[in-house]
Amino acid sequence: MKAASHKALLSLLVASLVLVACDGIAPLRALKQLRDALQARDETGVAALVDFPRVKANASMRVEARLRQANEGRPLGGLRAAIADRFADRVIDKIATPRGLIGWVCDGSLKAPPSPPPPCDLKGELQDRHSESASRYLATLGLPDGKQVTLTVEQQADAKWRVVDIEMSPESFEQLRNSLAD
C-alpha cells in the first residue's frame, strides 16, 4: 500500500510541475508567435495576438502623462499639451492596428511600405523576459532600427495570452509622429 501511495504522490507532483511549466511557456509562445507574425507581415496573425483596444488605451494614458509632465509650469502649457495630444492620438490610432504595428516595428514608419514590402528583419530574440504575476508577462523586442520595445502580455478571459501594452521610447514616438507629418 505504501508503494502505491508514494507512486500516486509522485505522479501528482510530476503533474503539478508539468502544469506550472506549461503555464510559464504559454506567454513565451504567444510572444514568439507575435514576433513571427510581425516578421512575416501577417496582419491576421498579429490581430489574433494583440488586444488593440487595450494597447491603445495604455499608450494614450502614457503619452498623455508624458505631455502633461513636459508642459507643466510652462506658459500655455495646457494648450500646448492639448495640441500635442491631438497629434499623439493620430500616431496611437495608426499603431493600434495590425498594419500600423507591422509598419512601425518593421519599417520604423507609419507610411505604407513600397510594394512588395521589404523583409522585416527583427533583431535577435526576445530579451529581458520576466513574469510580473501569474497572468502578466513582459519581454523586450529589438527593432530593425536598433531601438527596443517592451511588450506586456496578459492571459485574458478566453485563456489566451495577448499583448495588452507596447511601451516605446519617447524618441521612437517622436519619429513616428514625424513620419505622419512627412
C-alpha positions in Angstrom: 0.0 0.0 0.0 2.9 2.4 0.8 4.4 2.0 -2.6 1.1 2.8 -4.3 0.7 6.0 -2.2 4.3 7.0 -3.0 3.6 6.5 -6.7 0.4 8.5 -6.5 2.1 11.3 -4.7 5.0 11.3 -7.2 2.5 11.3 -10.1 0.7 14.2 -8.5 4.0 16.1 -8.0 5.1 15.5 -11.6 1.7 16.6 -13.0 1.9 19.8 -10.9 5.3 20.6 -12.2 4.2 19.9 -15.8 1.2 22.2 -15.3 3.4 25.0 -13.9 6.0 24.6 -16.7 3.3 24.7 -19.3 1.8 27.8 -17.7 5.2 29.5 -17.9 5.7 28.6 -21.5 2.3 30.0 -22.8 3.3 33.7 -22.6 6.6 33.0 -24.3 4.9 31.0 -27.0 2.5 34.0 -27.6 5.4 36.4 -27.8 7.3 34.2 -30.2 4.1 33.8 -32.4 3.8 37.6 -32.4 7.4 38.1 -33.4 7.0 35.5 -36.2 3.7 37.2 -37.4 5.4 40.6 -37.4 8.4 39.3 -39.3 6.1 37.7 -41.8 3.9 40.8 -42.0 0.9 38.7 -41.2 -1.9 41.1 -40.3 -4.3 38.3 -39.3 -1.7 36.7 -37.0 -0.9 40.0 -35.4 -4.6 40.8 -34.9 -5.1 37.5 -33.1 -2.2 38.1 -30.7 -2.7 41.8 -29.8 -5.6 43.3 -27.8 -5.6 46.6 -29.7 -8.2 48.4 -27.6 -6.1 47.8 -24.5 -2.8 48.7 -26.3 -4.5 52.0 -27.5 -5.8 52.9 -24.0 -2.4 52.1 -22.3 -0.5 54.1 -24.9 -2.9 57.1 -24.7 -2.5 57.2 -20.9 1.3 57.0 -21.1 1.6 59.7 -23.8 -0.9 62.0 -22.0 1.0 61.8 -18.8 4.3 62.4 -20.6 2.8 65.5 -22.3 1.4 66.9 -19.1 4.7 66.5 -17.4 6.6 68.1 -20.3 4.3 71.1 -20.3 3.8 71.5 -16.6 4.6 75.1 -15.5 5.2 76.4 -19.0 3.3 79.3 -20.4 0.2 78.0 -22.2 1.3 74.5 -21.0 -2.3 73.2 -21.1 -2.9 74.4 -24.6 0.5 73.0 -25.8 -0.4 69.7 -24.2 -3.8 69.6 -25.8 -2.4 70.4 -29.3 0.4 67.8 -28.9 -2.2 65.3 -27.6 -4.2 65.6 -30.9 -1.0 64.7 -32.9 -0.3 61.9 -30.4 -3.8 60.5 -30.9 -3.2 60.2 -34.6 0.0 58.2 -34.0 -1.7 55.9 -31.5 -4.7 55.4 -33.8 -2.3 54.2 -36.5 -0.2 52.0 -34.3 -3.3 50.4 -32.8 -4.0 48.4 -35.9 -2.2 45.3 -37.3 -1.0 47.1 -40.3 0.2 50.1 -38.3 2.0 47.9 -35.7 3.7 45.9 -38.5 4.8 49.2 -40.3 6.2 50.6 -37.1 8.1 47.5 -36.0 9.4 46.5 -39.5 9.8 49.9 -41.2 10.0 52.4 -38.4 7.3 54.4 -40.1 3.5 54.6 -40.3 3.6 55.3 -44.0 2.6 52.5 -46.4 5.6 50.4 -47.4 6.6 50.0 -51.0 5.1 47.1 -52.9 6.3 44.4 -52.3 7.3 45.4 -48.8 10.9 44.8 -47.8 11.7 41.9 -45.5 11.1 42.6 -41.8 14.4 41.9 -40.0 13.8 41.9 -36.3 17.0 41.9 -34.3 17.7 39.0 -32.1 15.4 37.2 -29.8 13.0 38.4 -27.1 15.1 39.7 -24.2 14.6 40.7 -20.5 11.7 38.2 -20.2 10.1 38.0 -16.8 6.8 37.4 -15.1 5.1 40.2 -13.2 2.3 37.9 -12.0 0.7 34.6 -12.8 -1.2 36.3 -15.7 1.1 39.1 -16.8 4.5 38.7 -18.6 6.9 41.3 -20.0 9.6 41.0 -22.7 11.8 43.3 -24.8 11.9 43.1 -28.6 14.8 44.6 -30.6 13.6 46.5 -33.7 15.4 46.8 -37.0 16.5 50.4 -36.3 18.3 49.2 -33.1 15.6 50.6 -30.7 13.8 48.3 -28.3 10.2 48.0 -27.3 8.7 46.4 -24.2 5.7 44.1 -24.8 3.3 43.2 -22.0 1.2 40.1 -22.4 -1.7 39.1 -20.2 -3.8 36.0 -20.0 -7.3 37.0 -21.0 -10.7 35.7 -20.1 -10.6 33.2 -23.0 -7.3 31.8 -21.5 -5.3 33.1 -24.5 -2.3 35.3 -24.0 -2.3 38.6 -25.9 -0.2 41.8 -25.9 -2.0 44.5 -23.9 0.7 47.1 -23.8 3.6 48.2 -26.0 6.0 50.7 -24.5 8.3 52.6 -26.7 10.8 55.3 -26.0 9.8 59.0 -26.4 12.3 59.2 -29.3 10.6 56.4 -31.2 7.2 58.0 -30.6 8.5 61.3 -32.0 10.0 59.6 -35.0 6.6 58.0 -35.8 4.8 61.4 -35.3 7.3 62.9 -37.8 6.6 60.1 -40.3 3.0 61.1 -40.3 3.8 64.7 -41.0 6.2 64.0 -43.9 
